[in-house]
Amino acid sequence: MVTPELKPTLLPLGDRALLVRFAETLSEAANRAAIALARRLAAEPVPGVAEMAPGLVSVLLRVEQGSSLETVRREVMLRLGGPEIAAPPARHEIAVSFDGEDLAEVAAALRLTPASFVARHNAQPLRVLATGFAPGFVYCGFHDAALLLPRREAVRPLVPAGTVLFAAGQTAIAATPIRTGWHILGRTAFQNFDPRKLPPTRLAAGDLVQFRRAA
């Protein structure tokens, strides 16, 4: 599960939480390690853990009142050494109306036409890296290096739910209205967040998403 170069760090956050962090910055290896640990902890729950929240390169564990943080840490260390749980990824197809206000600018910055950019964007499925930041917000990656573009310098006012965003080699979907510094590619009718359901999100880390142009 954990390769030698990752060397996960276990950080107590007060006396009721433990953060297992695989890297300081996002990478394919660190993200896969975080997802693998979350799956292991779901399959073999640690006694005393009330909640688990996977991130892009880390897993946060909230410890129940009265449980020992040190005991939880030792149990997590045992699971870090365990075999990876292989599971075929769930696959999703998401239709996008590529009519966003930044599409032409993004394509020009990458020296592509809007049509060729959309074709390159949709060429291969992307992996769900994590959900979070805002309810149902989903990060999908990674695009190849030729499509790498930094975030915008200025943060926009609220964009609506369903906005499809692009930056840093990733495509993201906003599930609620948010402020963002990502580039706006378009919109989708796909809804990833319903607080009435359990789990409230349809996409999970490790799933595969195939984007396509909406008819």
Stockholm file with secondary structure:
# STOCKHOLM 1.0

chainA/1-215         MVTPELKPTLLPLGDRALLVRFAETLSEAANRAAIALARRLAAEPVPGVAEMAPGLVSVLLRVEQGSSLETVRREVMLRLGGPEIAAPPARHEIAVSFDGEDLAEVAAALRLTPASFVARHNAQPLRVLATGFAPGFVYCGFHDAALLLPRREAVRPLVPAGTVLFAAGQTAIAATPIRTGWHILGRTAFQNFDPRKLPPTRLAAGDLVQFRRAA
#=GR chainA/1-215 SS CCCTTTCCEEEECTTSEEEEESCSSCCHHHHHHHHHHHHHHHHSCCTTEEEEEECSSEEEEEECTTCCHHHHHHHHHHHHTSCCCCCCCCEEEEEEBCCCTTHHHHHHHTTCCHHHHHHHHTSSCEEEEEECSSTTCEEEECCCGGGCCCCCSSCEEEECTTEEEEETTEEEECSSCEEECSEEEEECCCCCBCTTSSSSBSCCTTCEEEEEECC
#=GC SS_cons         CCCTTTCCEEEECTTSEEEEESCSSCCHHHHHHHHHHHHHHHHSCCTTEEEEEECSSEEEEEECTTCCHHHHHHHHHHHHTSCCCCCCCCEEEEEEBCCCTTHHHHHHHTTCCHHHHHHHHTSSCEEEEEECSSTTCEEEECCCGGGCCCCCSSCEEEECTTEEEEETTEEEECSSCEEECSEEEEECCCCCBCTTSSSSBSCCTTCEEEEEECC
//
